[in-house]
C-alpha cells in the first residue's frame, strides 16, 4: 500500500469509529465501503481485522450482561464462526470475482433498510430456529466480503432486546465475528506483516473515533420511523406492519 492509501485508510477508520461510538455498529461496513475506493477487497478485509477486534471487545465488555448475551446468542455465534472460517478457507486469498457483487447487494440492502427506517420484529418462538440459519448465511457473507451486516443486523435489531442491551449484544456477536476473521486470516496467511502493521495502526483512529462518538448520547439502534403499512405473507406465516416501519414476523397460526 502507498502512503496516500494508508493515510486515506486511517482517516476512514476515524470516521467509522465515530459512527460505531454513536450507534454501536458500522465500523467494518463503512471502512470496507470507503477503502474499496483505493484498495482491492482482500486488502480491505485484512485492513479492518485488528481494529474491529479491539473495537468490538471494548463494546462487548460494557453493559454487564456478557454471560447472559452469550447464553442467548450462542446458537447464532457458533455456526457464524464455523462458516466464516470455512468460507475464507474455500475462497482463498484472491476470492471469487463475484464477491464485489455480494458486497454491493449487502450495502444496498442495508442502506435501504436504514434509509426507509424499516425494522423487523421477530416473534420469540422463531428466535431459536432462525438463529443458526442467520449464523450460517452471515458467516458465509462475512467470509466473502468481511462484513456480516445482512442478514445479521436486521435479525438482531428485530429481537426482543432492550436498546441498552442491544448495543452490548451487537458488540458480543461482532466480537466473535471479528476475532474469527482475524484468526482465520492469520492462519490462512492472508494477513501478512505489512497489512498487519497497518491494521494495528488503524486501531488508534478507530478507538479515538469511538471515544468521540460515545461522548454524545447514543442513538437508539432499534428505532424505526414509518414508511407505510404493508400486508403480506412470509414462510407460511404472517408478515405485516403492526406499526408503521416495523415488520412483524410471527410463526404460522
N, C-alpha and C positions, 0 to 999 in steps of 0.2 A: 504494500500500500504506500502511496505517496504521502508527503507531508500534508498536502491540501486535503486529501481524503481522510487522514487521521483527524485533522482539525475539524472538518465538517462532521465527522462521526461523533467527536466529543461534544460538539455543540448540540447535536441531535439528542444525545443522552441527557443533557441538561434539561432540554425541553420535555423529553419523555418522562424523566424523573419527576419533574414538577407536576405533570398530569397524574402520574401514579400517586404522588403525595396527596393530591386533591381528591381523587375518586377511588384509589385503591387498585387501579389496573391501567393498562395502556403502555407500559414500558416497552415490552418486546414488539407490540403491534406497531406503535409509532416509529420505533427505531428501525424495524425491518422495512417498513414502507418508505421511509425517507433515505436510509442508507442505500437502498437499491438504486437510487439515482446516480450513485457513484461507484457501487460495488456489485459484483455478481452475488447471487443468492447464497451459495455456500459460504462465502466470506462474511456476508452479513449475519448469517446464523451463528458462525463462530464468534463474531464480534459481540453478540449480545449475551453469550453464555455466562461468563463470570459475573457480570454486573447484575443480571437478573437473579442469579442465585443469592447474592448479598441483599439485594433489594427485597426479595420475597421472604428471605429468612427474617429480616427486620419486620416486615409486615406480619408474618405468621406468628412472631413472638409476642406481639402486642394484642392484648384483649383478654387474656386469662382463661380462654376456653379451648386451648390447643388439643387436649386429650379428648374432649367431647366432640370436637370437629373431626378429628382423625377417626374416632369410632363410628361416626356417622358417614364419613365420606370415603372410607377405605374401599368399598365396592367400586367406586369411581376411580380412585387413585391407582390401585394396583393394576388393572388392565391398561390404564393410560400409560403407566411407566413401561410395562412389558411391550406393548405395541409400539411405543415411541422408539425404544431401542431396536426392536426387530425391523422397523421401517428404515431407520438410519443404516442398519447393517445391510439391508437388501438394496437400497438405492445407491449406496456407495458415496464416494467423495464428491462426484460431479452432480449426482442427482438426475432425475429424468428431465427431458426437455420441456415437458408439460407442467412442471412444478410451478412455474410462474403463473400459469392459468389458474391453478388451485389457489394460489395466494391472492390473485385478483378477485376470484369469486368470494373468498373468505372476507377480504377487505370490503368489497361492495355490500355483501350481506350484512356484515357487522355495522358498517356505516349507515346502511338503510334503517336497520333496527334502531340505531341511536338517533338518527335524524327524525324518523317518524315517532320516536319515543314509544315503541311497542315493547311491552314486557309480557312474557309468558307467566302464567300461574299454574304450576304443576300440582295436581292432586297428590296428597300424601301416599295414597295407595300405589301410585305409579313410580314413586321415587326409587324403590329397590329394583324393580325390573328395568328401569331406564338407566340407572347409574352405570352398569357395566357396558351397555351399548354406547352411551355417551363417552365413556372412557376409551373404548376401542377406536371410535371414529376420531375423537380428539387426539389420541396418541398417534394415529396414522397421519393426520394433518400436521401435527407438531413435528413429526419426523421428516415430513416433506418440506415444510416451509418455515419451521421454527416457532410458529405461533398457533396455539390451540383455541383461539378465541371463539370460533364457531365449530361445533355447537356448544362448547363448554360454558361460555359466559351466559348466553341466554338460559341455559339449563340451571346454572347456579342461582342466577338472579330470579328465576321462576319458582325456586323452592320457598317453603315457608320458613324463612330465616329473618331474624330481626336485622335491621340495617346496620347496627353496630357490630353484630356478629358476622354479617356477610363480608365485611372488609377483611376480617381475620380468616374467614373461610376461603376467600379468594387467595389470600396470602399462603395458606397451607397447601391448597391444591396446586397453585402455581409454583410454590417452592419445590414440591415433589417433581413437577414437570421440568423446572429449570435445572435441578440437580441431576435428574436422569439425562437431560440433554447434554449437560456439560461432561458428565462421566462417560457418556456414550461417545461424544466427540473425542475425548482424550483416549479412550480405549481403542477406538477405531482409527486413531492417528489423524483425525480431521481437524484437531485444534493444535497446531504446531507452535513452535517458540514465538515467532513474530506476532502471530494472531493472538496468542495467549497474553503477550505483553500489552498489546493494545486493548484487549478485552479487560485486563486487570486495570489498566489506566482509566478505562471508561467507568469503573466503579465510582471514582471520585465525583465526576459531574452528575452521575445518576443519583448518588446519595445527597449531594448538595441540592439537586432539583427536588428530591423527595422532602428534604427538610424545608425548603421554600414552600412547597405545596401544602405540607402539614401545618405550616404556620397559620394558615387560614382555616376556618371551619370546613370540615369535609362535606363534599356534596353527597347527597343520598344516592347510592348507586342503583337503587331499585325503584326510583321514582319514575312514573310514566305520565305523559300528558296526552290527552285524547286525540287521535287522528280520525276516529269514527267508530261506528259499530258494525260488526260483521258477523254473519251467522254461517257456519259451515260444519263439516264433519271431518274427523281425522282418525285413522286407525280403528274404525268401527266404534269409536267412542264419540264424545261430544267435544267440539271445539267451538267456542263462541266468545264474544266480548261481553263479559259480565258488567264491566265498566269501561268507559272509553279508554283505549290504549292498552288494555290488559287482556291478553288472550288466556282463557281458562282451559286447561287440558285435564279432563277427568276420565276415569275408566268407564267402560260400557255399562249401561243400566242392566 
